[in-house]
């Protein structure tokens, strides 16, 4: 028995068993070279919101390049009942498929394909699990981060969640938080891997390890004259913590230094921030910043500002890194082509019937650059001038005169990356620039406007045709 | 810039920045060898339930043995403003502390220490983040798994969650699900690492890759004569899927094989399971099992059985592996001793004031072996014959005549493991045996009985004394 962190997490065993069982069957019938296409999409906006931020692509692409079975993996698979020839085939397995994708950081909507994987039946199927695992989670967290940023009024946002994150997923939570607009993290390994600042102050235990709070503050400030943030709520925030921080700030001034901030981590943050600000300002310390942490989310950040709390920096943990209250994005990966024929998955519920064929997504914007609607069309179609409502046959929308851009671009061809990985801070910039083009009514928390994603007539008709055909066949 | 999975996740950089900032300060004042103790405990039962299952210890202990900074880590830390001597100290850093812990799989309750870490200020603080990250998440998931098992009436439970898990945390979710009573997983790498069976059937895409459902079933069954489970809801469960599965099962019988089961993954599972069971039984296939999946949790599993659904195997995904709706356990790590003096963290709220000193937890049971109450006592005390309510001075409980056992045992001494890691299936057995000794009223989902965790009089008095002292000091 090994342990998780001593395991090669890039192994192609990071998949669901049925992917291997199906591959085994396809191999047995010599169908493993049949060409297929799958779409990655999701059905419901997280947090009852009006948008999501697509995240995780960079990691998926790096992984697809590494995705293989080690000799040790193959040895282990000998105990699972697969035929020897199939295991030999797996020994040589590499992902050599072609991938089209939206740019990482794109603002995205339900039902539209975000990634399209084309390849043989085995490779396209084996990567399903890891693709869903990475994209679902990171998109969930990047979206949460973006929602917090929307109401942060320019305040600095730091990710503080590693201790409450879902195990090793905490690393990817840091990555996604940066994508959505956080600019630093408490997670030191995350800071190293993703190239962002690691930040942190002191814990209550540091102060408790001294006999007196003032002595603890003094010692810490002396060692950290730059970027010093003092935690002021260990004993009594307004009677002890803030006055002691003021004493130390004044002493720092005499040494030519400036206290960077104080941190509030408990109690009524709105009230305490206002009172602390008054005390600091009265002492001539208007430059000292107020940092708050403790069970924050987008609703609390918004409420703190609505109450007029003078907060400069937010440290956000649990809700951000676990994507509360959703905890998961419902992204799926569905077959759209096999043997050059478009396929769909029927459902009693038309909303769960999938969109057949190779597809492109066009985004339309007005002259100010604001996003108007998205069209899902068949690959090769130009941007349609009219889109159909996906479920209501009588509803359509004219898009004549709007400019459009195709969102799905080739990112990997026959297993080779077509571009260098995008640094995560560039991804974050892209997400911010795209979000700025989505108007406020789509971004509000309560009953957001629903962004229109329609189908081209050709795609709509193809779906209808295939539904009718499959329904007849299955009777 | 690297990527998450290409990173050594055992690095001591897997911590919060403030742990390093505090260590830097302690080192600077030559306090880094001061001896301290910390307790790991949590405050609130997950899922509004009456118990939790302690999980993740095995991984924490393995990690503590590996926990160090690589040369590359130290090089990177040069950019973070720490002094050269401190970085040299970190270069030689190893965890050499002593750890007391409850057994992994123990049934546990709020406020009582589950783990005690004793060591110097630096080592005890640096491991806080990873300890919380591993234990909070795995205990959350093991508890969810145990809750599902409670209502599963002996049905087989498989973990199916990797695609919706929180990134790499999905690996640890598999481990914790096993701890709580699941016996197999769809996660192939998890199966390999943790030594449990990998299970899986087929996806809708497999059936869609054929022109006809029956042909798909036939081909799959031929390659998988053992353990074959057919997914029957791609087109129409009762009109197409189940009849086709029956045809294939009859054909398998002629080859001397038996279809293992059918899987329902959509629709009204209670209704479909009953109807499918009738069709199978009418065809003389009473041995064919019914497997269900699709958005299950403990409440749905319970409801399915309450409705009389004849289900043999449950595949549980999202809710299990993300610990919905909680998504995080609120476990914390608090200083209890420094320089041989007991410490506590004050709070306006007595419930958030921590328990000072080195402590032991005693569990009492009646003559039938059922758990009665736990006592938190000072280390060295015998099991007290009476416990105090932790917050209500007038309430106490007599425990005379009950047998007791100490729950905290040494597991690591000066950085060396005192025992071999426990295989995860043994941990699961222990969890099951302990849960069987907790009576039903603590295990029900609605308003469970609150298990009594009291304090010894000595501990109660010590907390009172320190509270009064600190309060006076801070005024």
HADDOCK unambig.tbl for C-alpha pairs under 7 A between the chains (distance, minus, plus):
assign (segid A and resid 1 and name CA) (segid B and resid 193 and name CA) 5.90 0.50 0.50
assign (segid A and resid 1 and name CA) (segid B and resid 194 and name CA) 6.00 0.50 0.50
assign (segid A and resid 1 and name CA) (segid B and resid 195 and name CA) 6.42 0.50 0.50
assign (segid A and resid 2 and name CA) (segid B and resid 193 and name CA) 5.31 0.50 0.50
assign (segid A and resid 2 and name CA) (segid B and resid 194 and name CA) 6.90 0.50 0.50
assign (segid A and resid 3 and name CA) (segid B and resid 59 and name CA) 6.59 0.50 0.50
assign (segid A and resid 3 and name CA) (segid B and resid 193 and name CA) 6.33 0.50 0.50
assign (segid A and resid 4 and name CA) (segid B and resid 171 and name CA) 6.73 0.50 0.50
assign (segid A and resid 4 and name CA) (segid B and resid 172 and name CA) 6.99 0.50 0.50
assign (segid A and resid 4 and name CA) (segid B and resid 193 and name CA) 6.89 0.50 0.50
assign (segid A and resid 5 and name CA) (segid B and resid 9 and name CA) 6.05 0.50 0.50
assign (segid A and resid 5 and name CA) (segid B and resid 10 and name CA) 6.42 0.50 0.50
assign (segid A and resid 9 and name CA) (segid B and resid 5 and name CA) 6.03 0.50 0.50
assign (segid A and resid 10 and name CA) (segid B and resid 5 and name CA) 6.41 0.50 0.50
assign (segid A and resid 13 and name CA) (segid B and resid 188 and name CA) 5.28 0.50 0.50
assign (segid A and resid 13 and name CA) (segid B and resid 189 and name CA) 4.74 0.50 0.50
assign (segid A and resid 14 and name CA) (segid B and resid 187 and name CA) 6.60 0.50 0.50
assign (segid A and resid 14 and name CA) (segid B and resid 188 and name CA) 6.14 0.50 0.50
assign (segid A and resid 14 and name CA) (segid B and resid 189 and name CA) 5.08 0.50 0.50
assign (segid A and resid 15 and name CA) (segid B and resid 187 and name CA) 5.81 0.50 0.50
assign (segid A and resid 15 and name CA) (segid B and resid 188 and name CA) 5.90 0.50 0.50
assign (segid A and resid 16 and name CA) (segid B and resid 186 and name CA) 4.86 0.50 0.50
assign (segid A and resid 16 and name CA) (segid B and resid 187 and name CA) 4.90 0.50 0.50
assign (segid A and resid 16 and name CA) (segid B and resid 188 and name CA) 5.85 0.50 0.50
assign (segid A and resid 17 and name CA) (segid B and resid 186 and name CA) 5.13 0.50 0.50
assign (segid A and resid 17 and name CA) (segid B and resid 187 and name CA) 6.34 0.50 0.50
assign (segid A and resid 17 and name CA) (segid B and resid 188 and name CA) 5.57 0.50 0.50
assign (segid A and resid 17 and name CA) (segid B and resid 198 and name CA) 6.03 0.50 0.50
assign (segid A and resid 17 and name CA) (segid B and resid 199 and name CA) 5.64 0.50 0.50
assign (segid A and resid 17 and name CA) (segid B and resid 200 and name CA) 4.95 0.50 0.50
assign (segid A and resid 18 and name CA) (segid B and resid 200 and name CA) 4.32 0.50 0.50
assign (segid A and resid 18 and name CA) (segid B and resid 201 and name CA) 5.04 0.50 0.50
assign (segid A and resid 18 and name CA) (segid B and resid 202 and name CA) 5.42 0.50 0.50
assign (segid A and resid 22 and name CA) (segid B and resid 202 and name CA) 6.21 0.50 0.50
assign (segid A and resid 22 and name CA) (segid B and resid 206 and name CA) 6.78 0.50 0.50
assign (segid A and resid 25 and name CA) (segid B and resid 220 and name CA) 6.03 0.50 0.50
assign (segid A and resid 25 and name CA) (segid B and resid 223 and name CA) 5.95 0.50 0.50
assign (segid A and resid 59 and name CA) (segid B and resid 3 and name CA) 6.59 0.50 0.50
assign (segid A and resid 129 and name CA) (segid B and resid 162 and name CA) 6.87 0.50 0.50
assign (segid A and resid 129 and name CA) (segid B and resid 163 and name CA) 5.09 0.50 0.50
assign (segid A and resid 130 and name CA) (segid B and resid 163 and name CA) 6.74 0.50 0.50
assign (segid A and resid 132 and name CA) (segid B and resid 163 and name CA) 5.09 0.50 0.50
assign (segid A and resid 132 and name CA) (segid B and resid 164 and name CA) 6.82 0.50 0.50
assign (segid A and resid 133 and name CA) (segid B and resid 162 and name CA) 6.28 0.50 0.50
assign (segid A and resid 133 and name CA) (segid B and resid 163 and name CA) 4.35 0.50 0.50
assign (segid A and resid 133 and name CA) (segid B and resid 164 and name CA) 5.58 0.50 0.50
assign (segid A and resid 133 and name CA) (segid B and resid 165 and name CA) 6.05 0.50 0.50
assign (segid A and resid 133 and name CA) (segid B and resid 166 and name CA) 6.93 0.50 0.50
assign (segid A and resid 133 and name CA) (segid B and resid 167 and name CA) 5.37 0.50 0.50
assign (segid A and resid 134 and name CA) (segid B and resid 167 and name CA) 5.25 0.50 0.50
assign (segid A and resid 136 and name CA) (segid B and resid 164 and name CA) 6.57 0.50 0.50
assign (segid A and resid 137 and name CA) (segid B and resid 166 and name CA) 5.23 0.50 0.50
assign (segid A and resid 137 and name CA) (segid B and resid 167 and name CA) 5.88 0.50 0.50
assign (segid A and resid 162 and name CA) (segid B and resid 129 and name CA) 6.87 0.50 0.50
assign (segid A and resid 162 and name CA) (segid B and resid 133 and name CA) 6.29 0.50 0.50
assign (segid A and resid 163 and name CA) (segid B and resid 129 and name CA) 5.07 0.50 0.50
assign (segid A and resid 163 and name CA) (segid B and resid 130 and name CA) 6.75 0.50 0.50
assign (segid A and resid 163 and name CA) (segid B and resid 132 and name CA) 5.08 0.50 0.50
assign (segid A and resid 163 and name CA) (segid B and resid 133 and name CA) 4.36 0.50 0.50
assign (segid A and resid 164 and name CA) (segid B and resid 132 and name CA) 6.81 0.50 0.50
assign (segid A and resid 164 and name CA) (segid B and resid 133 and name CA) 5.58 0.50 0.50
assign (segid A and resid 164 and name CA) (segid B and resid 136 and name CA) 6.56 0.50 0.50
assign (segid A and resid 164 and name CA) (segid B and resid 328 and name CA) 6.03 0.50 0.50
assign (segid A and resid 165 and name CA) (segid B and resid 133 and name CA) 6.04 0.50 0.50
assign (segid A and resid 166 and name CA) (segid B and resid 133 and name CA) 6.91 0.50 0.50
assign (segid A and resid 166 and name CA) (segid B and resid 137 and name CA) 5.22 0.50 0.50
assign (segid A and resid 166 and name CA) (segid B and resid 166 and name CA) 6.41 0.50 0.50
assign (segid A and resid 166 and name CA) (segid B and resid 169 and name CA) 5.36 0.50 0.50
assign (segid A and resid 167 and name CA) (segid B and resid 133 and name CA) 5.35 0.50 0.50
assign (segid A and resid 167 and name CA) (segid B and resid 134 and name CA) 5.26 0.50 0.50
assign (segid A and resid 167 and name CA) (segid B and resid 137 and name CA) 5.89 0.50 0.50
assign (segid A and resid 167 and name CA) (segid B and resid 169 and name CA) 4.78 0.50 0.50
assign (segid A and resid 167 and name CA) (segid B and resid 172 and name CA) 6.61 0.50 0.50
assign (segid A and resid 168 and name CA) (segid B and resid 168 and name CA) 5.29 0.50 0.50
assign (segid A and resid 168 and name CA) (segid B and resid 169 and name CA) 4.73 0.50 0.50
assign (segid A and resid 169 and name CA) (segid B and resid 166 and name CA) 5.39 0.50 0.50
assign (segid A and resid 169 and name CA) (segid B and resid 167 and name CA) 4.78 0.50 0.50
assign (segid A and resid 169 and name CA) (segid B and resid 168 and name CA) 4.72 0.50 0.50
assign (segid A and resid 169 and name CA) (segid B and resid 169 and name CA) 4.28 0.50 0.50
assign (segid A and resid 171 and name CA) (segid B and resid 4 and name CA) 6.74 0.50 0.50
assign (segid A and resid 172 and name CA) (segid B and resid 4 and name CA) 6.99 0.50 0.50
assign (segid A and resid 172 and name CA) (segid B and resid 167 and name CA) 6.63 0.50 0.50
assign (segid A and resid 186 and name CA) (segid B and resid 16 and name CA) 4.87 0.50 0.50
assign (segid A and resid 186 and name CA) (segid B and resid 17 and name CA) 5.14 0.50 0.50
assign (segid A and resid 187 and name CA) (segid B and resid 14 and name CA) 6.62 0.50 0.50
assign (segid A and resid 187 and name CA) (segid B and resid 15 and name CA) 5.84 0.50 0.50
assign (segid A and resid 187 and name CA) (segid B and resid 16 and name CA) 4.91 0.50 0.50
assign (segid A and resid 187 and name CA) (segid B and resid 17 and name CA) 6.35 0.50 0.50
assign (segid A and resid 188 and name CA) (segid B and resid 13 and name CA) 5.27 0.50 0.50
assign (segid A and resid 188 and name CA) (segid B and resid 14 and name CA) 6.14 0.50 0.50
assign (segid A and resid 188 and name CA) (segid B and resid 15 and name CA) 5.90 0.50 0.50
assign (segid A and resid 188 and name CA) (segid B and resid 16 and name CA) 5.84 0.50 0.50
assign (segid A and resid 188 and name CA) (segid B and resid 17 and name CA) 5.56 0.50 0.50
assign (segid A and resid 189 and name CA) (segid B and resid 13 and name CA) 4.73 0.50 0.50
assign (segid A and resid 189 and name CA) (segid B and resid 14 and name CA) 5.08 0.50 0.50
assign (segid A and resid 193 and name CA) (segid B and resid 1 and name CA) 5.82 0.50 0.50
assign (segid A and resid 193 and name CA) (segid B and resid 2 and name CA) 5.27 0.50 0.50
assign (segid A and resid 193 and name CA) (segid B and resid 3 and name CA) 6.35 0.50 0.50
assign (segid A and resid 193 and name CA) (segid B and resid 4 and name CA) 6.89 0.50 0.50
assign (segid A and resid 194 and name CA) (segid B and resid 1 and name CA) 5.94 0.50 0.50
assign (segid A and resid 194 and name CA) (segid B and resid 2 and name CA) 6.87 0.50 0.50
assign (segid A and resid 195 and name CA) (segid B and resid 1 and name CA) 6.34 0.50 0.50
assign (segid A and resid 198 and name CA) (segid B and resid 17 and name CA) 6.03 0.50 0.50
assign (segid A and resid 199 and name CA) (segid B and resid 17 and name CA) 5.64 0.50 0.50
assign (segid A and resid 200 and name CA) (segid B and resid 17 and name CA) 4.92 0.50 0.50
assign (segid A and resid 200 and name CA) (segid B and resid 18 and name CA) 4.30 0.50 0.50
assign (segid A and resid 201 and name CA) (segid B and resid 18 and name CA) 5.04 0.50 0.50
assign (segid A and resid 202 and name CA) (segid B and resid 18 and name CA) 5.39 0.50 0.50
assign (segid A and resid 202 and name CA) (segid B and resid 22 and name CA) 6.22 0.50 0.50
assign (segid A and resid 205 and name CA) (segid B and resid 334 and name CA) 6.95 0.50 0.50
assign (segid A and resid 205 and name CA) (segid B and resid 335 and name CA) 5.75 0.50 0.50
assign (segid A and resid 206 and name CA) (segid B and resid 22 and name CA) 6.77 0.50 0.50
assign (segid A and resid 209 and name CA) (segid B and resid 338 and name CA) 6.18 0.50 0.50
assign (segid A and resid 220 and name CA) (segid B and resid 25 and name CA) 6.03 0.50 0.50
assign (segid A and resid 223 and name CA) (segid B and resid 25 and name CA) 5.96 0.50 0.50
assign (segid A and resid 235 and name CA) (segid B and resid 346 and name CA) 6.41 0.50 0.50
assign (segid A and resid 235 and name CA) (segid B and resid 474 and name CA) 6.39 0.50 0.50
assign (segid A and resid 240 and name CA) (segid B and resid 474 and name CA) 6.51 0.50 0.50
assign (segid A and resid 322 and name CA) (segid B and resid 327 and name CA) 6.12 0.50 0.50
assign (segid A and resid 324 and name CA) (segid B and resid 327 and name CA) 6.71 0.50 0.50
assign (segid A and resid 325 and name CA) (segid B and resid 325 and name CA) 6.56 0.50 0.50
assign (segid A and resid 327 and name CA) (segid B and resid 322 and name CA) 6.12 0.50 0.50
assign (segid A and resid 327 and name CA) (segid B and resid 324 and name CA) 6.70 0.50 0.50
assign (segid A and resid 327 and name CA) (segid B and resid 327 and name CA) 6.14 0.50 0.50
assign (segid A and resid 328 and name CA) (segid B and resid 164 and name CA) 6.03 0.50 0.50
assign (segid A and resid 334 and name CA) (segid B and resid 205 and name CA) 6.93 0.50 0.50
assign (segid A and resid 335 and name CA) (segid B and resid 205 and name CA) 5.72 0.50 0.50
assign (segid A and resid 338 and name CA) (segid B and resid 209 and name CA) 6.14 0.50 0.50
assign (segid A and resid 346 and name CA) (segid B and resid 235 and name CA) 6.33 0.50 0.50
assign (segid A and resid 474 and name CA) (segid B and resid 235 and name CA) 6.43 0.50 0.50
assign (segid A and resid 474 and name CA) (segid B and resid 240 and name CA) 6.46 0.50 0.50
